[in-house]
Amino acid sequence: TPEEIKERNIAAGRPAEFGYDGYDRNLTEEQKQAFRDEGRKPALRLKM
């Protein structure tokens, strides 16, 4: 969620506005399923 991204940025000493940090880029199938079970919807992000 945007809130989780802000929290991770702040914890890493980066400005909260930096945006997505790549944290969820390499999730296992089990982790993906756990997020789906929580009702989270996937987001497509392009690495540039």
C-alpha distance matrix in Angstrom:
0.0 3.8 5.3 5.2 6.4 8.8 10.0 10.9 12.6 14.5 15.5 16.8 18.8 17.2 16.5 13.1 13.5 14.0 10.8 9.7 11.9 12.6 11.4 10.8 13.8 16.4 15.2 18.2 18.9 18.6 15.1 14.2 16.2 14.6 11.1 13.3 15.2 12.3 12.0 8.9 10.0 10.6 10.3 13.5 13.5 17.0 18.3 21.0
3.8 0.0 3.8 5.5 5.1 6.3 8.7 10.0 10.6 12.4 14.3 15.4 16.7 14.7 13.5 9.9 9.9 10.9 8.0 8.3 10.9 12.7 12.2 12.6 15.2 18.2 17.7 21.0 22.0 22.0 18.4 17.5 19.8 18.3 14.9 16.9 18.9 16.0 15.5 12.4 13.0 13.2 11.9 14.5 13.8 16.9 18.0 20.1
5.3 3.8 0.0 3.8 5.4 5.2 6.2 8.7 10.0 10.7 12.3 14.3 15.5 14.2 13.1 9.4 10.7 12.2 10.2 10.7 12.5 14.6 13.3 14.1 17.2 19.9 19.0 22.1 23.3 22.7 19.0 18.8 20.8 18.7 15.6 18.1 19.4 16.1 16.3 13.7 15.2 15.9 15.1 17.9 17.3 20.3 21.1 23.2
5.2 5.5 3.8 0.0 3.8 5.4 5.1 6.2 8.6 9.9 10.5 12.3 14.3 13.5 13.4 10.2 12.0 12.4 10.3 9.7 10.5 12.1 10.2 11.2 14.5 16.8 15.9 18.9 20.5 19.8 16.0 16.3 18.5 16.3 13.6 16.6 17.9 14.9 15.7 13.0 14.7 14.9 14.5 17.1 16.3 19.3 19.6 22.1
6.4 5.1 5.4 3.8 0.0 3.8 5.4 5.2 6.2 8.7 9.9 10.6 12.5 10.8 10.7 7.8 9.1 8.8 6.6 6.1 7.1 9.5 8.5 10.2 12.9 15.7 15.6 19.1 21.0 20.9 17.1 17.1 19.9 18.3 15.3 18.2 20.1 17.5 17.9 14.7 15.5 14.9 13.6 15.6 14.0 16.6 16.6 18.7
8.8 6.3 5.2 5.4 3.8 0.0 3.8 5.5 5.1 6.2 8.6 9.9 10.7 9.1 8.1 4.7 6.9 7.9 7.1 8.5 9.4 12.5 11.8 13.9 16.4 19.3 19.4 22.8 24.7 24.4 20.6 20.8 23.4 21.5 18.6 21.4 23.1 20.1 20.5 17.5 18.6 18.3 16.8 18.8 17.0 19.4 19.3 20.9
10.0 8.7 6.2 5.1 5.4 3.8 0.0 3.8 5.5 5.2 6.1 8.6 10.0 9.8 9.8 7.2 10.3 11.0 10.5 11.0 10.9 13.6 11.9 14.2 17.2 19.5 19.1 22.3 24.4 23.6 19.8 20.6 23.0 20.7 18.3 21.5 22.6 19.6 20.7 18.0 19.7 19.6 18.8 20.9 19.4 21.8 21.5 23.4
10.9 10.0 8.7 6.2 5.2 5.5 3.8 0.0 3.8 5.5 5.0 6.1 8.7 8.5 9.9 8.2 10.9 10.3 9.8 9.4 8.1 10.7 8.9 11.7 14.4 16.5 16.7 19.9 22.4 21.9 18.1 19.1 21.9 19.9 17.7 21.1 22.6 20.0 21.2 18.3 19.7 18.9 18.0 19.7 17.8 19.8 19.0 20.9
12.6 10.6 10.0 8.6 6.2 5.1 5.5 3.8 0.0 3.8 5.5 5.1 6.3 5.0 6.3 5.4 8.0 7.1 7.8 8.6 7.5 11.0 10.4 13.6 15.6 18.2 19.0 22.4 25.0 24.9 21.2 21.8 24.8 23.1 20.7 23.8 25.6 23.0 23.8 20.7 21.6 20.5 19.0 20.2 17.7 19.3 18.2 19.6
14.5 12.4 10.7 9.9 8.7 6.2 5.2 5.5 3.8 0.0 3.8 5.4 5.1 5.4 6.1 5.5 9.2 9.5 10.8 12.2 11.3 14.7 13.8 16.9 19.2 21.5 22.0 25.3 27.8 27.3 23.6 24.5 27.3 25.1 22.8 26.1 27.5 24.6 25.6 22.8 24.1 23.5 22.1 23.6 21.4 23.1 22.0 23.2
15.5 14.3 12.3 10.5 9.9 8.6 6.1 5.0 5.5 3.8 0.0 3.8 5.5 7.5 9.5 9.2 12.7 12.3 13.2 13.6 11.9 14.7 13.0 16.2 18.7 20.5 20.8 23.8 26.5 25.7 22.1 23.6 26.3 23.9 22.2 25.7 26.8 24.1 25.7 23.0 24.6 23.9 23.0 24.6 22.4 24.1 22.8 24.3
16.8 15.4 14.3 12.3 10.6 9.9 8.6 6.1 5.1 5.4 3.8 0.0 3.8 5.6 8.8 9.6 12.5 11.1 12.4 12.6 10.1 13.0 11.9 15.6 17.4 19.2 20.1 23.3 26.3 26.0 22.5 23.8 26.9 25.0 23.2 26.7 28.2 25.8 27.2 24.2 25.4 24.1 22.8 23.8 21.2 22.4 20.6 21.8
18.8 16.7 15.5 14.3 12.5 10.7 10.0 8.7 6.3 5.1 5.5 3.8 0.0 3.8 6.8 8.7 11.6 10.7 13.0 14.2 12.3 15.6 15.2 18.8 20.4 22.5 23.7 26.9 29.9 29.6 26.0 27.2 30.2 28.3 26.3 29.7 31.2 28.6 29.8 26.8 27.8 26.7 25.1 26.0 23.2 24.2 22.4 23.1
17.2 14.7 14.2 13.5 10.8 9.1 9.8 8.5 5.0 5.4 7.5 5.6 3.8 0.0 3.8 6.3 8.3 7.0 9.8 11.4 10.1 13.7 14.1 17.6 18.9 21.5 22.9 26.4 29.2 29.3 25.7 26.3 29.5 27.9 25.5 28.6 30.5 28.0 28.7 25.4 26.0 24.7 22.7 23.4 20.5 21.3 19.7 20.1
16.5 13.5 13.1 13.4 10.7 8.1 9.8 9.9 6.3 6.1 9.5 8.8 6.8 3.8 0.0 3.8 5.4 5.7 8.8 11.6 11.5 15.3 15.9 19.0 20.4 23.4 24.6 28.2 30.6 30.8 27.1 27.3 30.4 28.8 26.0 28.9 30.9 28.1 28.4 25.2 25.7 24.7 22.4 23.3 20.6 21.6 20.5 20.8
13.1 9.9 9.4 10.2 7.8 4.7 7.2 8.2 5.4 5.5 9.2 9.6 8.7 6.3 3.8 0.0 3.8 5.6 7.1 9.9 10.7 14.4 14.6 17.2 19.1 22.2 22.8 26.4 28.6 28.6 24.8 24.9 27.7 26.0 23.1 25.9 27.7 24.8 25.0 21.9 22.5 21.9 19.9 21.2 18.9 20.6 20.1 20.8
13.5 9.9 10.7 12.0 9.1 6.9 10.3 10.9 8.0 9.2 12.7 12.5 11.6 8.3 5.4 3.8 0.0 3.8 5.4 9.1 10.8 14.3 15.4 17.7 19.0 22.5 23.4 27.1 29.1 29.5 25.8 25.4 28.3 27.1 23.9 26.2 28.5 25.7 25.3 22.0 22.0 21.2 18.7 19.7 17.2 18.6 18.4 18.8
14.0 10.9 12.2 12.4 8.8 7.9 11.0 10.3 7.1 9.5 12.3 11.1 10.7 7.0 5.7 5.6 3.8 0.0 3.8 6.9 7.9 11.4 13.0 15.6 16.4 19.8 21.3 25.1 27.3 28.0 24.4 24.0 27.3 26.3 23.3 25.7 28.2 25.8 25.6 22.1 21.8 20.4 17.7 18.1 15.2 16.1 15.3 15.6
10.8 8.0 10.2 10.3 6.6 7.1 10.5 9.8 7.8 10.8 13.2 12.4 13.0 9.8 8.8 7.1 5.4 3.8 0.0 3.8 6.4 9.4 11.0 12.8 13.8 17.4 18.6 22.3 24.2 25.1 21.5 20.7 23.9 23.1 20.0 22.2 24.8 22.5 22.1 18.5 18.1 16.7 14.0 14.6 12.0 13.5 13.4 14.4
9.7 8.3 10.7 9.7 6.1 8.5 11.0 9.4 8.6 12.2 13.6 12.6 14.2 11.4 11.6 9.9 9.1 6.9 3.8 0.0 3.8 5.9 7.7 9.2 10.0 13.7 14.9 18.7 20.6 21.6 18.1 17.4 20.7 20.2 17.2 19.5 22.3 20.4 20.1 16.4 15.9 14.0 11.5 12.0 9.3 11.1 10.8 12.6
11.9 10.9 12.5 10.5 7.1 9.4 10.9 8.1 7.5 11.3 11.9 10.1 12.3 10.1 11.5 10.7 10.8 7.9 6.4 3.8 0.0 3.8 5.5 8.3 9.0 12.1 13.8 17.5 20.0 20.9 17.5 17.4 21.0 20.3 17.8 20.5 23.1 21.4 21.8 18.1 18.0 15.8 13.8 14.0 11.1 12.3 11.0 12.9
12.6 12.7 14.6 12.1 9.5 12.5 13.6 10.7 11.0 14.7 14.7 13.0 15.6 13.7 15.3 14.4 14.3 11.4 9.4 5.9 3.8 0.0 3.8 5.6 5.3 8.5 10.5 14.3 16.8 18.1 15.0 14.8 18.5 18.3 16.1 18.7 21.5 20.3 20.7 17.1 16.7 13.9 12.2 12.0 9.2 10.3 8.9 11.6
11.4 12.2 13.3 10.2 8.5 11.8 11.9 8.9 10.4 13.8 13.0 11.9 15.2 14.1 15.9 14.6 15.4 13.0 11.0 7.7 5.5 3.8 0.0 3.8 5.7 7.8 8.8 12.4 15.2 15.8 12.4 12.9 16.4 15.7 13.8 16.8 19.2 17.9 18.9 15.6 15.9 13.7 12.9 13.6 11.7 13.4 12.4 15.3
10.8 12.6 14.1 11.2 10.2 13.9 14.2 11.7 13.6 16.9 16.2 15.6 18.8 17.6 19.0 17.2 17.7 15.6 12.8 9.2 8.3 5.6 3.8 0.0 3.8 5.7 5.8 9.5 11.8 12.7 9.4 9.3 13.0 12.7 10.8 13.5 16.1 15.4 16.1 12.8 12.9 10.5 10.3 11.2 10.2 12.4 12.2 15.7
13.8 15.2 17.2 14.5 12.9 16.4 17.2 14.4 15.6 19.2 18.7 17.4 20.4 18.9 20.4 19.1 19.0 16.4 13.8 10.0 9.0 5.3 5.7 3.8 0.0 3.8 6.1 9.6 12.0 13.9 11.3 10.7 14.5 15.1 13.4 15.5 18.5 18.2 18.6 15.3 14.6 11.3 10.6 10.1 8.6 9.9 9.3 12.9
16.4 18.2 19.9 16.8 15.7 19.3 19.5 16.5 18.2 21.5 20.5 19.2 22.5 21.5 23.4 22.2 22.5 19.8 17.4 13.7 12.1 8.5 7.8 5.7 3.8 0.0 3.8 6.6 9.5 11.5 9.6 9.7 13.3 14.2 13.5 15.5 18.1 18.5 19.3 16.5 16.1 13.0 13.2 12.7 11.9 12.9 12.1 15.6
15.2 17.7 19.0 15.9 15.6 19.4 19.1 16.7 19.0 22.0 20.8 20.1 23.7 22.9 24.6 22.8 23.4 21.3 18.6 14.9 13.8 10.5 8.8 5.8 6.1 3.8 0.0 3.8 6.5 7.9 5.8 6.3 9.7 10.4 10.1 12.3 14.6 15.2 16.3 13.9 14.0 11.5 12.7 13.2 13.3 15.1 15.0 18.7
18.2 21.0 22.1 18.9 19.1 22.8 22.3 19.9 22.4 25.3 23.8 23.3 26.9 26.4 28.2 26.4 27.1 25.1 22.3 18.7 17.5 14.3 12.4 9.5 9.6 6.6 3.8 0.0 3.8 5.3 5.2 6.3 8.6 9.9 10.9 12.5 14.3 15.6 17.1 15.4 15.7 13.5 15.4 15.9 16.4 18.1 18.1 21.8
18.9 22.0 23.3 20.5 21.0 24.7 24.4 22.4 25.0 27.8 26.5 26.3 29.9 29.2 30.6 28.6 29.1 27.3 24.2 20.6 20.0 16.8 15.2 11.8 12.0 9.5 6.5 3.8 0.0 3.8 5.5 5.0 6.1 8.6 10.0 10.5 12.1 14.3 15.4 14.3 14.4 12.6 15.1 15.8 17.2 19.2 19.8 23.6
18.6 22.0 22.7 19.8 20.9 24.4 23.6 21.9 24.9 27.3 25.7 26.0 29.6 29.3 30.8 28.6 29.5 28.0 25.1 21.6 20.9 18.1 15.8 12.7 13.9 11.5 7.9 5.3 3.8 0.0 3.8 5.4 5.1 6.2 8.8 9.8 10.4 12.5 14.4 13.9 15.0 14.0 16.8 18.2 19.6 21.9 22.5 26.2
15.1 18.4 19.0 16.0 17.1 20.6 19.8 18.1 21.2 23.6 22.1 22.5 26.0 25.7 27.1 24.8 25.8 24.4 21.5 18.1 17.5 15.0 12.4 9.4 11.3 9.6 5.8 5.2 5.5 3.8 0.0 3.8 5.4 5.0 6.4 8.7 9.8 10.8 12.8 11.5 12.9 11.9 14.4 16.1 17.1 19.7 20.2 24.0
14.2 17.5 18.8 16.3 17.1 20.8 20.6 19.1 21.8 24.5 23.6 23.8 27.2 26.3 27.3 24.9 25.4 24.0 20.7 17.4 17.4 14.8 12.9 9.3 10.7 9.7 6.3 6.3 5.0 5.4 3.8 0.0 3.8 5.4 5.2 6.3 8.7 10.0 10.9 9.4 9.9 8.6 11.5 13.2 14.8 17.5 18.7 22.4
16.2 19.8 20.8 18.5 19.9 23.4 23.0 21.9 24.8 27.3 26.3 26.9 30.2 29.5 30.4 27.7 28.3 27.3 23.9 20.7 21.0 18.5 16.4 13.0 14.5 13.3 9.7 8.6 6.1 5.1 5.4 3.8 0.0 3.8 5.4 4.9 6.1 8.6 9.8 9.6 10.6 10.5 13.9 15.9 18.0 20.9 22.3 26.0
14.6 18.3 18.7 16.3 18.3 21.5 20.7 19.9 23.1 25.1 23.9 25.0 28.3 27.9 28.8 26.0 27.1 26.3 23.1 20.2 20.3 18.3 15.7 12.7 15.1 14.2 10.4 9.9 8.6 6.2 5.0 5.4 3.8 0.0 3.8 5.4 5.0 6.4 8.9 9.0 11.2 11.7 15.0 17.5 19.2 22.3 23.5 27.2
11.1 14.9 15.6 13.6 15.3 18.6 18.3 17.7 20.7 22.8 22.2 23.2 26.3 25.5 26.0 23.1 23.9 23.3 20.0 17.2 17.8 16.1 13.8 10.8 13.4 13.5 10.1 10.9 10.0 8.8 6.4 5.2 5.4 3.8 0.0 3.8 5.4 5.1 6.6 5.5 7.8 8.6 11.7 14.6 16.3 19.7 21.1 24.8
13.3 16.9 18.1 16.6 18.2 21.4 21.5 21.1 23.8 26.1 25.7 26.7 29.7 28.6 28.9 25.9 26.2 25.7 22.2 19.5 20.5 18.7 16.8 13.5 15.5 15.5 12.3 12.5 10.5 9.8 8.7 6.3 4.9 5.4 3.8 0.0 3.8 5.3 5.1 5.2 6.6 8.0 11.7 14.5 17.0 20.4 22.3 26.0
15.2 18.9 19.4 17.9 20.1 23.1 22.6 22.6 25.6 27.5 26.8 28.2 31.2 30.5 30.9 27.7 28.5 28.2 24.8 22.3 23.1 21.5 19.2 16.1 18.5 18.1 14.6 14.3 12.1 10.4 9.8 8.7 6.1 5.0 5.4 3.8 0.0 3.8 5.3 7.4 9.8 11.7 15.3 18.3 20.7 24.1 25.9 29.5
12.3 16.0 16.1 14.9 17.5 20.1 19.6 20.0 23.0 24.6 24.1 25.8 28.6 28.0 28.1 24.8 25.7 25.8 22.5 20.4 21.4 20.3 17.9 15.4 18.2 18.5 15.2 15.6 14.3 12.5 10.8 10.0 8.6 6.4 5.1 5.3 3.8 0.0 3.8 5.6 9.1 11.5 14.7 18.1 20.1 23.7 25.5 29.0
12.0 15.5 16.3 15.7 17.9 20.5 20.7 21.2 23.8 25.6 25.7 27.2 29.8 28.7 28.4 25.0 25.3 25.6 22.1 20.1 21.8 20.7 18.9 16.1 18.6 19.3 16.3 17.1 15.4 14.4 12.8 10.9 9.8 8.9 6.6 5.1 5.3 3.8 0.0 3.8 6.5 9.7 12.9 16.3 18.8 22.5 24.7 28.1
8.9 12.4 13.7 13.0 14.7 17.5 18.0 18.3 20.7 22.8 23.0 24.2 26.8 25.4 25.2 21.9 22.0 22.1 18.5 16.4 18.1 17.1 15.6 12.8 15.3 16.5 13.9 15.4 14.3 13.9 11.5 9.4 9.6 9.0 5.5 5.2 7.4 5.6 3.8 0.0 3.8 6.6 9.4 13.0 15.2 18.9 21.1 24.4
10.0 13.0 15.2 14.7 15.5 18.6 19.7 19.7 21.6 24.1 24.6 25.4 27.8 26.0 25.7 22.5 22.0 21.8 18.1 15.9 18.0 16.7 15.9 12.9 14.6 16.1 14.0 15.7 14.4 15.0 12.9 9.9 10.6 11.2 7.8 6.6 9.8 9.1 6.5 3.8 0.0 3.8 6.6 10.0 12.8 16.4 19.1 22.3
10.6 13.2 15.9 14.9 14.9 18.3 19.6 18.9 20.5 23.5 23.9 24.1 26.7 24.7 24.7 21.9 21.2 20.4 16.7 14.0 15.8 13.9 13.7 10.5 11.3 13.0 11.5 13.5 12.6 14.0 11.9 8.6 10.5 11.7 8.6 8.0 11.7 11.5 9.7 6.6 3.8 0.0 3.8 6.7 9.5 13.0 15.6 18.9
10.3 11.9 15.1 14.5 13.6 16.8 18.8 18.0 19.0 22.1 23.0 22.8 25.1 22.7 22.4 19.9 18.7 17.7 14.0 11.5 13.8 12.2 12.9 10.3 10.6 13.2 12.7 15.4 15.1 16.8 14.4 11.5 13.9 15.0 11.7 11.7 15.3 14.7 12.9 9.4 6.6 3.8 0.0 3.8 6.3 9.9 12.7 15.8
13.5 14.5 17.9 17.1 15.6 18.8 20.9 19.7 20.2 23.6 24.6 23.8 26.0 23.4 23.3 21.2 19.7 18.1 14.6 12.0 14.0 12.0 13.6 11.2 10.1 12.7 13.2 15.9 15.8 18.2 16.1 13.2 15.9 17.5 14.6 14.5 18.3 18.1 16.3 13.0 10.0 6.7 3.8 0.0 3.8 6.7 10.0 12.9
13.5 13.8 17.3 16.3 14.0 17.0 19.4 17.8 17.7 21.4 22.4 21.2 23.2 20.5 20.6 18.9 17.2 15.2 12.0 9.3 11.1 9.2 11.7 10.2 8.6 11.9 13.3 16.4 17.2 19.6 17.1 14.8 18.0 19.2 16.3 17.0 20.7 20.1 18.8 15.2 12.8 9.5 6.3 3.8 0.0 3.8 6.6 9.5
17.0 16.9 20.3 19.3 16.6 19.4 21.8 19.8 19.3 23.1 24.1 22.4 24.2 21.3 21.6 20.6 18.6 16.1 13.5 11.1 12.3 10.3 13.4 12.4 9.9 12.9 15.1 18.1 19.2 21.9 19.7 17.5 20.9 22.3 19.7 20.4 24.1 23.7 22.5 18.9 16.4 13.0 9.9 6.7 3.8 0.0 3.8 6.2
18.3 18.0 21.1 19.6 16.6 19.3 21.5 19.0 18.2 22.0 22.8 20.6 22.4 19.7 20.5 20.1 18.4 15.3 13.4 10.8 11.0 8.9 12.4 12.2 9.3 12.1 15.0 18.1 19.8 22.5 20.2 18.7 22.3 23.5 21.1 22.3 25.9 25.5 24.7 21.1 19.1 15.6 12.7 10.0 6.6 3.8 0.0 3.8
21.0 20.1 23.2 22.1 18.7 20.9 23.4 20.9 19.6 23.2 24.3 21.8 23.1 20.1 20.8 20.8 18.8 15.6 14.4 12.6 12.9 11.6 15.3 15.7 12.9 15.6 18.7 21.8 23.6 26.2 24.0 22.4 26.0 27.2 24.8 26.0 29.5 29.0 28.1 24.4 22.3 18.9 15.8 12.9 9.5 6.2 3.8 0.0
